[in-house]
């Protein structure tokens, strides 16, 4: 059964190809499908019991070799009681493991019962609200190996088929941490700080979180790597990786940050592993600096960022050190961006996973926009094409459906495409203000889709619930069928809108680029019904009309010239009008504009002559006599084009 799943997945990856199936999605789906678990594997009573304490600190002290997945060691946990009376301590650890003992801080042995994947420890005396539990769990065993390590277990061992290096590594997202260490698998309870000490053969290095404090030499050819991190971390982001590595260092220098940030790369000791991947590895520095600029300073700047190689298909955003099966510009950017979106701010529930994966995937585009601009358009085209491979909403309603949870089409690509629409609606300045505030407000914590929606509304001063209804909770995307014509100096456009699938219609300002020998001009129209017609006076001969020329919108569209369109086309009945029109200069709007409105005055060659803002009336007396288009945008984002004739 599991073997079959493995074969299917490998075939799937090969057939679909990296450009269609997101690499980050491949690794996570694989880990999930291999596991028999689809949920947290706790009964309601157990889930309630495990929430009665708040984890403050873990120290994993393990012995691990690169040649097998066998683990022995202990995990110290310091937690705080969340209830008035706590007499038991419940943790999760796979049934494969033996728990040898549980000790209190004074070495007192505690009694415990292990049934299956759950262990219940009897505290010697009950403790009260906010009182501290400090205990150490001694355990050993071999983690479950559901499927081939080629596609990742909770804890895996394999030699790289390309470079030969044998590696032992963990990949716990979303529910597999308990397959290798005793833990509490709760998204909402971040571990405040973590130490990871791993003893292994002196030929190995160990990758993990935070800073490498020291390496202790031990008897029998062993040494111990001591990693320490003082940033809160989710259970599924905890990682150890053991193998023969060569270390390559870089230092990032984010704008406005006085210090530099270590980028610590553990690359297979086979020299080809570095030379083949150097370009992508070296892209980490400009990417980390870029994201520090647009999202706010790298959240773990007091420690490090890094990569550690492991032979699986994809990448995994382990906090402060991503595990990498392969390197390319996109996947490096994706995992770097996850340090902000996923690690610093973690999705509040698995339903909100698009907040991790959508932002990390959109960041691949942003990295190209700023660092490799010639490749940015292709990234958007690929993202939109990949979004269309599955029908559904970005938001996940069934988190037990593992294929849906880490769906490359919906969670990654449509998530990214939806974020691009929000970027378009908000504009650069507000979009990046939202990104930065999201990072500071929810730093070291979690955020839900509703939290993000509330933040967008608050910062923009507008209600963007419609966007979340249409793009995050809604199904499908818009399909526009447009026809146009130009006759007697007038431009006619008919836009029909449908949902490409079964969802509702979309409300969006859509740009149309009118291509002319005398210079292109662009009009922006609010498209929000199933059919809209517009008639505008436009000079010059229009050779072609392009919808959404900057590729902001995930859509299907067609645009054809219809020489009969002038007949029967209805000019848009604008709800807004200006008077006097024609006039000599001073104009007023009816209804009057809010003082946040912006008015762009465009001549018939498409040139912007004036940009006005504030309350009307406006003084247009400096314009030469002629016909102008007034592009009016009010504070609700509504846009209208009004023709004005100046005497
Ligand atoms: Zn990802």
Boltz pocket constraint, residues with backbone or C-beta under 6 A from the ligand:
constraints:
  - pocket:
      binder: B
      contacts: [[A, 24], [A, 25], [A, 315], [A, 317], [A, 334], [A, 338], [A, 356], [A, 357], [A, 360]]
      max_distance: 6.0
